[in-house]
């Protein structure tokens, strides 16, 4: 046991209210509350998590029971009974007579044995002030684990229902009625020994975590539920000029900003900037802050703030590290005055700059001179449209007939293509800190696989690749195996990025670990499927001629990581629920921004996973720009914008505008689009190609063979159903009311998705890369969904049942054909 070093004057105890029951050594550290392998952002982020300390940390070395009896009477029979019971349970008892002897024993440096249990005679207040003694003991360091038992008279115990309250408030753990029974005292000693062991383990664990926090280079503060600071570490005190001995104080005296607002809002955990005020400097500092609310029950008891120091405070960070990229400080004197801003605006307005859209508006305005009133009205309406910033952003047509007869268009498509928290909104359902794989061998490794897995991976560049079989064979880890095959072997990503295969394997494992396996659709299997589609597209001759190896590598990286840490809900849901991610990204491209940012955060956080570490500055800048642009292109709110730009640039007009071809019904024409090859010579147009490639790969499910398309449809419906359930439970706006498990028609949802999203895009992309099976599969799946809808099939179970019957009916025509089992089977 640790030696007590705190000195207490016994003469002052009679008039003292005593020290605080909880000393600093007993306060919780934040390190046990936010383990690194936990996601920072949880879907249910409005209630605090239960307090959690790993059970292995709750350890106390086995020790025989040490009992201390404090009885003023020399020959107390009750004291003798307690001492005998301690001996019976394998312990040792000591006896003292008064307050001074007790405190001297607890302070004695020559005897490190602190008692586990102290039994105090509270029957004679005139001889021993048991209340004052308990408070004195609790005021000494390293005594939180000691079990205090007060022995009281039976008459005093029974005369008042609340007679035990003064003892409990003074620091006693138990109150026992005086007894001479050996059995009663033996039972009491056993209970006290167990309680003392548990207390030692818990206090020891908290002390170890507090010591770890105290030695952390981050600034750590722990507050109570009223945001009064209870614990700070050395880094916090050093940077802000605090002293440890200063008592609790309001956190608002020192901190402010978004992190403080999130802590007050009841969020579970968050990442946001915090402004800290220092005593020795007039200017505040702005630091990245990670926070978490902690609770043992429903109510929050502690709030943890972990702030990362800036480069100025932490000069040892390497140049180009993740920390140096994202950290910064705030200097309030750097804000320009209104006069300077007005001068700058005047200079900007005087520059000889004119955008093409300005020229168009000027020409149209000039055309109104002398024109008939009807023409003027049309031109003015066109000019108003051109003045908006979202020229390519789609809007649902305001046609009553369409809205009445086609609920798919109004619910599903409207939700997918609209953005913002005020309407029925959604972004593509693509998506805190993070798990990094710890590997030490930096040499090249060989991708070892079993025979069946090797045979399956050999077919990775076929359009009917068995992705769900790969999921089963790799036990839910298909991305790493497929990535090593495609990225490491087929496309030689290691050679392009100048990294070894071990680093690539670590990177793939890290990215896959940060996909959430609980998601039925947006998991690492979906990432592997998109990676396989992008690899298949890159094998097409047109793309081989257009894209450089570095651009192909960026496309593969973006495909593998494009949905990392997806929460299984849409951006619209995050905006409506005021999720920290939505607040961080201002409700704009929330999930896609998170995917892109987290991809580079995971990659740059450790050299063992940093596949870009050997690239020079310009090459890294180029590939980073490409990866971010392609991940952001997967946002469905920009679907028609990307499609319209691609068609306008690469397809020549023939008797009408390029957009006219997109309005035709897929069932009415088979005429291929006419490709304008002159646009391929312009480097800036390659951006449109790369965006279109990852977009088509991302939603390629409907253009896969039927058995894959139907399984993906089942999975995405399951995920949408869960979101709708959660929206109803939390009284949030329902983003996609069509995906209510009680009323949804799966065939109709897929028919609408193929009609309004898939077909036009796949026709344009199929003509570009010469891959007609994209369109033929989409049309075949569309036809099958229509047949199921006409047959009255609606639910997932009915769809799976109908598909099994359909497969059985098709089998006899070819005896060599075997039906693939569905996921449900």
VOGU-3710 file (C-alpha; in Angstrom, 3 decimals, decimal comma):
1> xxxxxxxxxx> 0,000/0,000/0,000  1,152/3,590/-0,661  2,515/5,669/2,213  0,437/8,641/3,420  2,246/11,977/3,239  -0,503/14,470/4,120  -0,177/16,084/7,568  -3,336/16,847/9,575  -3,477/18,708/12,905  -5,741/16,685/15,204
11> xxxxxxxxxx> -6,411/19,723/17,372  -8,345/21,379/14,543  -10,615/18,431/13,822  -13,305/19,202/16,340  -14,231/22,477/14,654  -13,434/21,477/11,097  -15,927/20,427/8,500  -13,348/18,094/7,000  -11,812/17,706/3,591  -13,531/16,800/0,371
21> xxxxxxxxxx> -14,492/13,113/0,174  -12,966/12,888/-3,288  -9,319/13,803/-3,776  -7,674/14,448/-7,150  -6,217/10,972/-7,276  -9,743/9,603/-7,360  -10,995/11,626/-10,246  -11,544/9,969/-13,601  -9,226/10,308/-16,522  -10,562/10,881/-20,003
31> xxxxxxxxxx> -8,293/8,247/-21,522  -10,522/5,367/-20,462  -13,615/7,078/-21,714  -12,667/7,602/-25,369  -10,747/4,479/-26,524  -8,983/4,932/-29,862  -10,782/1,980/-31,486  -14,193/3,553/-30,921  -15,772/5,694/-33,664  -15,785/9,396/-32,740
41> xxxxxxxxxx> -19,154/10,009/-34,174  -22,044/7,822/-33,182  -25,400/7,676/-34,945  -27,246/8,112/-31,601  -25,170/11,070/-30,479  -27,614/12,735/-28,140  -27,255/10,662/-24,979  -24,054/9,969/-23,043  -22,483/6,513/-23,185  -22,062/4,420/-20,071
51> xxxxxxxxxx> -18,789/4,892/-18,259  -16,412/2,144/-19,286  -13,022/1,032/-18,023  -11,546/-2,194/-19,458  -12,057/-4,987/-16,955  -8,387/-5,983/-17,191  -7,482/-2,600/-15,729  -9,583/-3,230/-12,614  -6,844/-5,126/-10,803  -5,842/-5,251/-7,150
61> xxxxxxxxxx> -3,046/-7,538/-5,900  -4,277/-10,137/-3,400  -3,619/-9,052/0,176  -4,726/-10,412/3,561  -7,326/-8,312/5,306  -5,892/-5,497/7,439  -8,420/-4,417/10,095  -8,078/-1,372/12,341  -10,446/-1,095/15,322  -10,874/2,316/16,949
71> xxxxxxxxxx> -12,495/1,752/20,379  -11,932/4,075/23,395  -12,772/1,269/25,840  -9,766/-0,963/26,506  -11,639/-4,234/27,032  -14,444/-3,756/24,543  -16,137/-7,061/23,824  -17,432/-5,717/20,505  -13,846/-4,875/19,490  -12,746/-8,370/20,465
81> xxxxxxxxxx> -15,513/-9,941/18,396  -14,522/-7,891/15,328  -10,829/-8,785/15,743  -11,634/-12,473/16,113  -13,736/-12,370/12,950  -10,837/-10,773/11,042  -8,567/-13,609/12,148  -11,149/-16,189/11,075  -11,180/-14,818/7,504  -7,364/-14,873/7,313
91> xxxxxxxxxx> -6,689/-11,274/8,242  -4,941/-9,324/10,965  -6,429/-6,808/13,383  -4,936/-3,846/15,183  -6,564/-1,703/17,859  -6,146/1,962/18,770  -8,074/4,016/21,333  -8,437/7,525/19,983  -8,437/10,006/17,158  -4,783/11,034/17,468
101> xxxxxxxxxx> -3,497/7,450/17,413  -5,621/6,662/14,371  -4,292/9,583/12,359  -0,692/8,904/13,394  -1,047/5,309/12,243  -2,411/6,423/8,884  0,452/8,932/8,505  3,202/6,609/9,770  5,980/6,378/7,167  7,678/3,381/8,779
111> xxxxxxxxxx> 4,596/1,179/8,353  3,312/1,210/4,771  0,403/-1,086/5,643  -2,733/0,986/5,361  -5,767/-0,800/6,775  -8,367/-2,078/4,341  -11,198/-1,778/6,875  -11,573/0,583/9,854  -14,228/-0,179/12,485  -14,990/2,891/14,629
121> xxxxxxxxxx> -16,950/2,930/17,885  -19,674/5,552/17,430  -21,648/4,623/20,538  -20,048/7,200/22,846  -19,745/10,647/21,160  -18,341/12,152/24,363  -15,373/9,758/24,223  -14,788/9,701/20,436  -16,187/11,996/17,751  -16,744/9,351/15,090
131> xxxxxxxxxx> -18,093/11,871/12,543  -15,004/14,100/12,793  -12,694/11,103/12,647  -14,273/9,819/9,437  -13,961/13,211/7,787  -10,326/13,416/8,831  -9,580/9,994/7,353  -11,290/10,873/4,078  -9,232/14,067/3,902  -5,975/12,090/3,767
141> xxxxxxxxxx> -4,561/11,017/0,406  -4,778/7,370/-0,589  -7,673/6,579/1,737  -10,549/6,492/-0,759  -10,374/2,710/-0,858  -10,615/2,215/2,935  -13,956/0,814/4,092  -15,222/2,677/7,173  -17,727/0,905/9,435  -19,476/2,730/12,273
151> xxxxxxxxxx> -20,708/0,683/15,270  -23,832/2,285/16,809  -26,218/1,458/19,625  -29,341/-0,430/18,697  -31,565/2,129/20,389  -30,057/4,995/18,395  -30,281/2,999/15,188  -33,971/2,146/15,628  -35,311/5,454/16,901  -34,790/7,340/13,628
161> xxxxxxxxxx> -35,339/6,141/10,078  -32,564/8,436/8,869  -30,070/7,835/11,639  -27,448/6,571/9,174  -27,386/9,743/7,036  -24,859/11,731/9,142  -22,485/8,771/9,039  -22,806/8,292/5,281  -22,286/11,994/4,660  -19,133/11,936/6,793
171> xxxxxxxxxx> -17,611/9,171/4,644  -18,670/5,910/6,249  -19,446/2,993/3,948  -21,504/0,952/6,394  -23,293/1,349/9,734  -23,548/-1,732/12,004  -25,576/-2,243/15,144  -23,436/-3,332/18,111  -23,274/-7,109/18,400  -21,128/-9,792/19,977
181> xxxxxxxxxx> -22,192/-12,521/17,526  -19,261/-14,190/15,817  -21,365/-15,105/12,767  -22,536/-11,529/12,251  -19,019/-10,122/12,507  -17,608/-12,816/10,248  -20,189/-11,981/7,585  -19,397/-8,288/8,008  -15,672/-8,905/7,576  -16,223/-10,942/4,433
191> xxxxxxxxxx> -18,391/-8,212/2,932  -15,907/-5,539/3,963  -12,983/-7,478/2,480  -14,807/-7,844/-0,853  -15,774/-4,166/-0,882  -12,218/-3,128/-0,030  -10,784/-5,229/-2,871  -13,214/-3,746/-5,382  -12,505/-0,226/-4,122  -8,732/-0,747/-4,398
201> xxxxxxxxxx> -9,115/-2,031/-7,962  -11,349/0,855/-9,046  -9,318/3,597/-7,378  -6,094/2,077/-8,676  -7,441/2,001/-12,234  -8,608/5,608/-12,043  -5,266/6,682/-10,568  -3,406/4,916/-13,394  -5,566/6,609/-16,018  -5,187/9,974/-14,314
211> xxxxxxxxxx> -1,412/9,494/-14,364  -1,560/8,667/-18,078  -3,609/11,792/-18,755  -1,181/13,868/-16,685  1,693/12,729/-18,879  -0,125/13,319/-22,154  1,069/16,101/-24,432  -2,528/16,982/-25,259  -4,386/19,423/-23,043  -6,875/17,429/-20,956
221> xxxxxxxxxx> -9,674/18,789/-18,769  -12,535/16,960/-17,061  -15,631/18,836/-15,879  -18,801/17,889/-14,054  -22,290/18,138/-15,516  -22,360/21,866/-14,626  -19,118/22,398/-16,591  -17,030/23,060/-13,508  -13,458/21,920/-14,065  -12,548/19,003/-11,797
231> xxxxxxxxxx> -9,282/17,762/-13,262  -6,608/19,171/-15,570  -3,310/17,666/-16,642  0,158/19,219/-16,639  -0,043/20,298/-20,287  -3,255/22,204/-19,591  -1,716/23,961/-16,576  1,508/24,763/-18,429  -0,132/26,236/-21,516  -2,917/28,158/-19,771
241> xxxxxxxxxx> -1,006/29,151/-16,636  -3,089/27,162/-14,168  -2,111/25,756/-10,785  -3,262/22,292/-9,759  -4,165/23,341/-6,237  -6,750/25,820/-7,515  -10,172/24,365/-6,869  -13,054/23,731/-9,268  -14,013/26,664/-11,482  -16,429/27,219/-14,382
251> xxxxxxxxxx> -15,100/25,986/-17,697  -16,583/29,076/-19,363  -13,993/31,262/-17,620  -11,305/29,649/-19,737  -12,946/28,187/-22,843  -15,452/29,082/-25,506  -16,402/28,217/-29,067  -18,160/25,362/-30,855  -16,799/22,633/-28,553  -18,358/24,290/-25,519
261> xxxxxxxxxx> -21,692/24,631/-27,309  -21,679/20,960/-28,279  -20,822/19,957/-24,721  -23,821/21,963/-23,475  -26,149/20,476/-26,106  -25,998/16,961/-24,662  -23,977/15,427/-27,521  -22,265/12,134/-26,775  -18,947/12,930/-28,415  -17,722/15,494/-30,888
271> xxxxxxxxxx> -14,810/17,101/-32,689  -14,867/20,889/-32,854  -12,579/23,894/-32,287  -12,302/25,441/-28,830  -11,007/28,890/-27,866  -8,844/28,927/-24,730  -7,785/32,012/-22,775  -4,305/32,088/-21,246  -3,288/34,040/-18,175  0,086/35,070/-19,502
281> xxxxxxxxxx> -1,071/36,217/-22,968  -3,802/38,635/-24,045  -4,748/36,696/-27,168  -6,817/33,489/-27,082  -5,709/30,345/-28,875  -7,873/28,196/-31,142  -7,250/24,438/-30,805  -8,854/21,281/-32,243  -10,814/19,623/-29,462  -12,233/16,138/-29,006
291> xxxxxxxxxx> -14,864/15,745/-26,323  -17,059/13,094/-24,747  -19,852/13,003/-22,202  -19,667/10,248/-19,583  -22,432/8,766/-17,493  -22,926/5,816/-15,187  -26,702/6,182/-15,572  -28,898/8,267/-17,859  -27,512/11,553/-16,527  -24,123/12,897/-17,540
301> xxxxxxxxxx> -21,635/13,003/-14,674  -18,443/14,112/-16,419  -17,467/15,832/-19,655  -13,995/15,254/-21,101  -12,129/17,758/-23,273  -8,917/16,760/-25,087  -7,285/19,650/-26,983  -4,390/19,165/-29,372  -1,538/21,691/-29,016  -0,529/23,795/-31,999
311> xxxxxxxxxx> 2,822/23,735/-33,762  3,944/26,749/-31,779  3,458/24,771/-28,557  4,687/21,484/-29,987  7,678/22,185/-32,179  8,704/18,544/-32,381  6,007/17,607/-34,898  7,433/16,657/-38,257  6,883/18,863/-41,269  4,026/17,692/-43,424
321> xxxxxxxxxx> 2,407/15,615/-40,680  -1,323/15,443/-40,225  -1,088/17,501/-37,035  0,723/20,348/-38,768  -1,897/20,417/-41,509  -4,978/20,742/-39,378  -3,801/22,752/-36,354  -3,815/26,511/-36,139  -4,193/29,467/-33,803  -6,426/32,500/-33,608
331> xxxxxxxxxx> -5,024/36,026/-33,496  -7,799/38,526/-32,931  -5,571/41,365/-34,141  -5,432/39,857/-37,629  -9,051/40,740/-38,400  -9,154/43,525/-41,012  -11,080/46,717/-40,381  -14,193/47,701/-42,322  -12,262/50,436/-44,106  -9,646/47,996/-45,383
341> xxxxxxxxxx> -12,366/45,632/-46,584  -14,105/48,396/-48,493  -10,821/49,387/-50,140  -10,196/45,798/-51,203  -13,672/45,455/-52,681  -13,209/48,648/-54,680  -9,962/47,302/-56,117  -11,635/44,020/-57,062  -14,470/45,789/-58,804  -11,986/47,819/-60,840
351> xxxxxxxxxx> -10,138/44,770/-62,184  -10,673/43,890/-65,889  -12,432/40,595/-65,105  -15,537/39,250/-66,792  -16,982/35,744/-66,609  -18,581/34,069/-69,656  -21,945/34,005/-67,901  -21,737/37,802/-67,531  -21,246/38,151/-71,279  -24,269/35,932/-71,938
361> xxxxxxxxxx> -26,463/38,001/-69,614  -25,233/41,218/-71,265  -26,080/39,901/-74,738  -29,533/38,755/-73,655  -30,232/42,108/-72,011  -29,238/43,902/-75,215  -31,594/41,631/-77,198  -34,581/42,966/-75,266  -34,300/46,407/-76,909  -37,125/46,768/-79,411
371> xxxxxxxxxx> -38,330/43,199/-78,874  -42,041/42,356/-78,423  -43,303/42,274/-74,795  -43,706/38,465/-74,844  -40,086/38,022/-75,984  -38,843/40,475/-73,377  -40,661/38,534/-70,663  -39,084/35,263/-71,781  -35,593/36,775/-71,922  -35,959/38,357/-68,492
381> xxxxxxxxxx> -37,054/35,005/-67,085  -34,029/33,317/-68,701  -31,696/35,988/-67,276  -33,131/35,413/-63,803  -32,407/31,700/-64,139  -28,842/32,376/-65,321  -28,153/34,587/-62,325  -28,506/31,625/-59,940  -25,386/29,785/-58,813  -26,826/26,281/-59,336
391> xxxxxxxxxx> -27,282/26,110/-63,102  -26,988/22,322/-63,214  -28,747/21,484/-59,949  -31,937/19,563/-60,770  -35,420/20,341/-59,481  -38,517/18,195/-59,647  -40,917/19,322/-62,366  -43,983/20,994/-60,959  -46,460/18,794/-62,776  -49,522/17,665/-60,762
401> xxxxxxxxxx> -49,987/14,622/-62,988  -46,442/13,443/-62,351  -46,749/13,906/-58,613  -50,045/12,065/-58,381  -49,254/9,156/-60,625  -45,604/8,640/-59,720  -44,863/8,702/-55,990  -41,430/7,228/-56,703  -40,358/10,452/-58,380  -41,607/12,696/-55,598
411> xxxxxxxxxx> -40,368/10,603/-52,659  -37,287/8,631/-53,675  -35,783/10,812/-56,414  -36,738/14,055/-54,716  -35,061/12,921/-51,507  -31,922/11,715/-53,262  -31,412/14,912/-55,241  -32,300/17,598/-52,717  -30,032/18,983/-50,031  -30,341/21,020/-46,866
421> xxxxxxxxxx> -31,992/20,530/-43,480  -35,142/22,522/-44,097  -36,864/20,346/-46,720  -37,213/16,612/-47,311  -33,593/16,103/-48,047  -30,988/13,503/-48,566  -27,600/13,050/-49,939  -26,199/9,858/-51,243  -25,856/7,497/-48,330  -22,096/7,532/-48,229
431> xxxxxxxxxx> -20,386/8,720/-45,104  -14,588/9,398/-36,084  -10,848/8,504/-34,572  -9,615/5,839/-36,135  -8,021/2,456/-36,019  -4,533/2,245/-37,438  -3,021/-1,155/-38,091  0,257/-1,616/-36,274  2,717/-3,431/-38,493  6,481/-3,524/-38,207
441> xxxxxxxxxx> 7,668/-5,389/-41,303  8,151/-2,817/-44,078  9,375/-5,264/-46,704  7,333/-6,528/-49,615  4,937/-9,328/-48,782  3,233/-11,932/-50,864  -0,546/-11,972/-50,924  -1,223/-15,443/-49,565  -4,643/-16,915/-50,316  -6,265/-20,308/-50,292
451> xxxxxxxxxx> -6,906/-22,239/-53,491  -10,628/-21,408/-53,764  -10,046/-17,777/-52,853  -7,244/-17,541/-55,372  -9,491/-18,957/-58,099  -12,190/-16,435/-57,208  -9,784/-13,477/-57,227  -8,507/-14,562/-60,639  -11,953/-13,562/-61,990  -11,826/-10,086/-60,368
461> xxxxxxxxxx> -11,869/-8,303/-63,742  -15,135/-9,829/-64,960  -18,450/-7,956/-64,738  -20,179/-10,926/-63,095  -17,545/-11,172/-60,350  -18,966/-12,985/-57,308  -18,591/-10,216/-54,746  -20,890/-11,829/-52,172  -18,988/-15,107/-52,394  -15,815/-13,120/-51,692
471> xxxxxxxxxx> -17,553/-11,548/-48,711  -18,345/-14,993/-47,307  -14,925/-16,490/-47,999  -13,096/-13,571/-46,351  -15,551/-13,429/-43,413  -16,686/-9,927/-44,170  -13,249/-8,542/-45,142  -13,350/-8,494/-48,950  -11,765/-5,079/-49,489  -8,272/-5,995/-48,348
481> xxxxxxxxxx> -8,080/-9,184/-50,442  -9,581/-7,637/-53,562  -7,509/-4,477/-53,114  -4,242/-6,395/-52,926  -5,199/-8,315/-56,061  -6,328/-5,333/-58,147  -4,343/-2,429/-56,733  -1,206/-4,286/-55,736  -0,882/-6,792/-58,580  -2,963/-5,865/-61,605
491> xxxxxxxxxx> -2,469/-2,071/-61,570  0,895/-1,979/-59,728  -0,195/0,756/-57,352  2,946/0,198/-55,307  5,116/1,042/-58,295  3,099/4,143/-59,153  3,083/5,466/-55,589  6,597/4,183/-54,774  5,455/2,302/-51,676  5,930/-1,301/-50,648
501> xxxxxxxxxx> 3,191/-3,922/-50,571  3,228/-4,085/-46,768  2,231/-0,416/-46,616  -0,539/-1,008/-49,145  -1,807/-3,982/-47,132  -1,774/-1,899/-43,951  -3,631/0,904/-45,697  -6,307/-1,417/-47,073  -6,763/-3,053/-43,682  -7,031/0,335/-41,967
511> xxxxxxxxxx> -9,590/1,612/-44,458  -11,630/-1,597/-44,246  -11,534/-1,523/-40,432  -13,109/1,919/-40,518  -16,104/0,729/-42,541  -18,971/-0,186/-40,231  -19,914/-3,862/-40,598  -23,320/-3,276/-38,996  -24,446/-1,451/-42,140  -26,278/-3,784/-44,480
521> xxxxxxxxxx> -25,280/-1,800/-47,592  -22,626/0,847/-46,892  -19,945/-1,521/-45,627  -16,609/-2,758/-46,939  -18,350/-5,131/-49,366  -19,887/-2,138/-51,128  -16,441/-0,492/-51,180  -14,941/-3,629/-52,706  -17,749/-3,732/-55,294  -17,095/-0,114/-56,331
531> xxxxxxxxxx> -13,353/-0,804/-56,456  -13,985/-3,796/-58,732  -16,193/-1,721/-61,039  -13,620/1,075/-61,312  -10,893/-1,476/-62,064  -13,106/-3,047/-64,728  -13,721/0,377/-66,325  -9,990/1,204/-66,260  -9,344/-1,880/-68,397  -11,383/-0,385/-71,247
541> xxxxxxxxxx> -9,262/0,836/-74,151  -10,593/4,394/-74,097  -9,677/4,907/-70,460  -6,308/3,221/-70,925  -5,519/5,856/-73,550  -6,893/8,790/-71,568  -5,694/8,288/-67,992  -2,141/8,330/-66,672  -1,039/5,712/-64,096  -1,223/8,292/-61,285
551> xxxxxxxxxx> -4,813/9,155/-62,254  -5,748/5,467/-62,340  -4,153/5,018/-58,904  -6,160/7,964/-57,559  -9,359/6,439/-58,941  -8,674/3,110/-57,219  -7,845/4,817/-53,913  -10,997/6,932/-54,120  -13,131/3,889/-54,912  -11,802/1,899/-51,948
561> xxxxxxxxxx> -12,284/4,746/-49,465  -15,271/6,627/-50,903  -17,698/5,553/-48,122  -15,295/5,037/-45,187  -16,976/5,380/-41,758  -20,417/5,684/-43,331  -22,929/5,739/-40,438  -25,700/3,993/-42,384  -27,830/7,130/-42,624  -27,993/9,895/-45,193
571> xxxxxxxxxx> -26,559/13,411/-45,036  -30,100/14,725/-44,722  -30,630/12,631/-41,597  -27,425/13,996/-40,083  -28,508/17,559/-40,876  -31,978/17,061/-39,439  -30,593/15,481/-36,253  -27,907/18,185/-35,822  -25,188/15,564/-35,888  -21,672/16,919/-35,161
581> xxxxxxxxxx> -20,611/15,985/-38,704  -23,395/18,126/-40,165  -22,387/21,002/-37,904  -18,724/20,548/-38,806  -19,410/20,671/-42,564  -22,199/23,284/-42,425  -24,847/20,889/-43,805  -23,031/20,826/-47,182  -21,811/17,512/-48,646  -21,608/16,214/-45,109
591> xxxxxxxxxx> -20,868/12,539/-45,686  -18,685/12,937/-48,761  -16,590/15,602/-47,015  -16,207/13,272/-44,034  -15,160/10,346/-46,254  -12,520/12,412/-48,051  -11,161/14,019/-44,889  -11,031/10,759/-42,943  -9,295/8,996/-45,833  -6,336/11,363/-45,629
601> xxxxxxxxxx> -6,465/11,549/-41,845  -6,066/7,772/-41,612  -3,436/7,706/-44,348  -1,242/10,489/-42,979  -1,508/9,481/-39,333  1,095/6,710/-39,515  3,970/6,060/-41,915  3,117/2,367/-41,797  -0,154/3,048/-43,628  0,884/6,155/-45,593
611> xxxxxxxxxx> 0,916/4,992/-49,202  1,805/8,556/-50,317  4,842/9,066/-48,065  7,419/8,674/-50,861  5,742/11,027/-53,352  7,167/14,488/-53,896  5,092/17,530/-53,045  3,616/18,077/-56,503  2,683/14,426/-57,077  1,040/14,228/-53,645
621> xxxxxxxxxx> -0,872/17,432/-54,323  -2,078/16,039/-57,647  -3,257/12,687/-56,321  -4,851/14,293/-53,246  -6,828/16,654/-55,474  -7,953/13,745/-57,670  -9,030/11,537/-54,763  -10,986/14,314/-53,042  -12,684/15,384/-56,284  -13,807/11,842/-57,107
631> xxxxxxxxxx> -15,110/11,129/-53,593  -17,088/14,378/-53,598  -18,472/13,461/-57,036  -20,359/10,520/-55,473  -22,782/12,938/-53,803  -26,203/12,287/-55,326  -27,380/15,892/-54,937  -24,985/16,760/-57,793  -26,016/13,792/-59,963  -27,715/15,683/-62,786
641> xxxxxxxxxx> -25,087/18,406/-62,723  -22,273/15,917/-63,386  -24,339/14,008/-65,947  -25,382/17,146/-67,847  -21,798/18,425/-68,009  -20,517/15,064/-69,230  -23,152/14,787/-71,972  -22,759/18,409/-73,071  -19,000/18,046/-73,436  -18,644/14,603/-75,013
651> xxxxxxxxxx> -21,758/14,099/-77,145  -22,448/16,035/-80,332  -25,856/17,481/-81,087  -27,944/16,005/-83,881  -31,162/17,844/-84,617  -31,546/19,060/-81,045  -29,727/19,944/-77,882  -27,605/17,426/-76,051  -29,944/17,497/-73,096  -32,871/16,444/-75,295
661> xxxxxxxxxx> -31,404/12,977/-75,597  -31,532/12,599/-71,832  -35,291/13,159/-71,716  -36,200/10,216/-73,914  -37,802/7,191/-72,303  -35,432/4,242/-72,142  -37,964/1,887/-73,618  -38,564/4,009/-76,742  -35,127/4,167/-78,294  -32,074/2,029/-78,784
671> xxxxxxxxxx> -30,222/4,657/-80,836  -26,660/5,042/-79,497  -25,354/8,443/-78,500  -22,910/10,145/-80,853  -19,532/10,705/-79,180  -17,644/13,940/-79,854  -14,013/12,771/-79,889  -12,611/16,312/-80,255  -13,411/16,988/-76,583  -11,036/14,216/-75,517
681> xxxxxxxxxx> -8,042/16,327/-76,496  -8,726/18,888/-73,744  -7,104/17,947/-70,417  -9,708/19,800/-68,350  -12,407/17,467/-69,648  -10,724/14,455/-68,060  -12,073/15,603/-64,704  -15,587/14,926/-66,007  -14,522/11,448/-67,126  -13,124/10,518/-63,710
691> xxxxxxxxxx> -16,203/11,830/-61,933  -18,498/9,919/-64,247  -16,452/6,748/-63,815  -16,713/6,625/-60,010  -20,367/7,709/-60,112  -21,272/4,832/-62,404  -19,251/2,406/-60,306  -20,945/3,641/-57,134  -24,472/2,923/-58,408  -23,607/0,071/-60,754
701> xxxxxxxxxx> -25,775/-2,407/-58,793  -28,730/-2,007/-61,134  -26,458/-2,658/-64,135  -25,070/-5,914/-62,753  -26,435/-9,382/-63,532  -29,815/-9,966/-61,924  -28,755/-12,057/-58,923  -26,346/-9,331/-57,785  -28,752/-6,484/-58,498  -31,501/-8,053/-56,398
711> xxxxxxxxxx> -29,228/-8,735/-53,421  -27,989/-5,128/-53,461  -31,589/-3,893/-53,675  -32,452/-5,921/-50,584  -29,496/-4,524/-48,659  -30,112/-0,879/-49,487  -33,806/-1,249/-48,627  -32,891/-2,718/-45,234  -30,657/0,263/-44,530  -33,244/2,819/-45,665
721> xxxxxxxxxx> -35,887/1,102/-43,512  -33,699/1,473/-40,427  -33,220/5,170/-41,124  -36,965/5,717/-41,465  -37,535/3,802/-38,222  -35,033/6,006/-36,422  -36,511/9,187/-37,881  -39,934/8,215/-36,591  -38,578/7,252/-33,182  -36,766/10,587/-32,813
731> xxxxxxxxxx> -39,607/12,658/-34,338  -37,370/13,859/-37,175  -38,474/14,720/-40,721  -38,768/11,510/-42,745  -36,359/11,964/-45,643  -37,718/9,102/-47,766  -41,286/8,309/-46,685  -41,523/5,705/-49,426  -39,072/3,526/-47,472  -41,464/2,709/-44,683
741> xxxxxxxxxx> -41,200/-1,029/-44,078  -44,969/-1,218/-43,580  -45,899/0,305/-46,951  -42,845/0,193/-49,229  -42,936/-1,556/-52,598  -39,411/-2,745/-53,365  -40,074/-3,296/-57,114  -41,513/0,202/-57,539  -38,595/1,811/-55,749  -36,148/0,044/-58,073
751> xxxxxxxxxx> -38,185/0,871/-61,177  -38,102/4,551/-60,246  -34,393/4,445/-59,459  -33,532/2,861/-62,810  -35,838/5,188/-64,737  -34,715/8,451/-63,177  -31,090/7,825/-62,152  -29,525/4,794/-63,796  -30,607/4,523/-67,398  -29,550/7,896/-68,793
761> xxxxxxxxxx> -26,224/7,786/-66,996  -25,427/4,214/-68,032  -26,347/4,887/-71,659  -23,933/7,816/-71,755  -21,133/5,936/-69,978  -21,655/2,700/-71,912  -21,330/4,551/-75,213  -18,203/6,312/-73,939  -16,293/3,183/-72,884  -17,982/0,775/-75,347
771> xxxxxxxxxx> -19,659/-1,437/-72,747  -23,212/-2,185/-73,941  -23,838/-4,767/-71,181  -24,287/-1,906/-68,719  -27,473/-0,905/-70,505  -28,652/-4,421/-71,296  -28,398/-5,525/-67,651  -30,196/-2,381/-66,489  -33,034/-2,968/-68,953  -33,279/-6,636/-68,004
781> xxxxxxxxxx> -33,465/-5,794/-64,307  -35,985/-3,040/-65,022  -38,187/-5,523/-66,866  -37,971/-8,086/-64,063  -38,851/-5,496/-61,417  -41,858/-4,460/-63,525  -43,001/-8,082/-63,744  -42,803/-8,423/-59,968  -44,704/-5,183/-59,492  -47,474/-6,326/-61,837
791> xxxxxxxxxx> -47,639/-9,606/-59,903  -48,331/-7,687/-56,682  -44,942/-8,370/-55,068  -43,980/-5,643/-52,565  -41,861/-6,770/-49,593  -38,279/-7,999/-49,495  -39,383/-11,469/-48,437  -41,823/-11,700/-51,348  -39,126/-10,548/-53,776  -36,673/-13,194/-52,532
801> xxxxxxxxxx> -39,364/-15,893/-52,696  -40,324/-14,919/-56,249  -36,683/-14,959/-57,327  -36,146/-18,455/-55,934  -39,183/-19,718/-57,840  -37,970/-17,906/-60,965  -34,568/-19,577/-60,665  -36,134/-23,022/-60,225  -38,275/-22,556/-63,323  -35,258/-21,495/-65,370
811> xxxxxxxxxx> -32,987/-24,368/-64,283  -34,466/-27,362/-66,236  -33,722/-25,764/-69,600  -30,027/-26,245/-68,991  -28,855/-29,083/-66,809  -25,409/-27,535/-66,348  -26,814/-24,402/-64,756  -26,831/-24,082/-60,980  -28,821/-21,479/-59,131  -26,902/-19,206/-56,835
821> xxxxx> -28,325/-19,089/-53,309  -29,602/-15,744/-52,137  -28,357/-14,062/-48,966  -31,620/-14,961/-47,269  -31,081/-18,682/-48,036
//
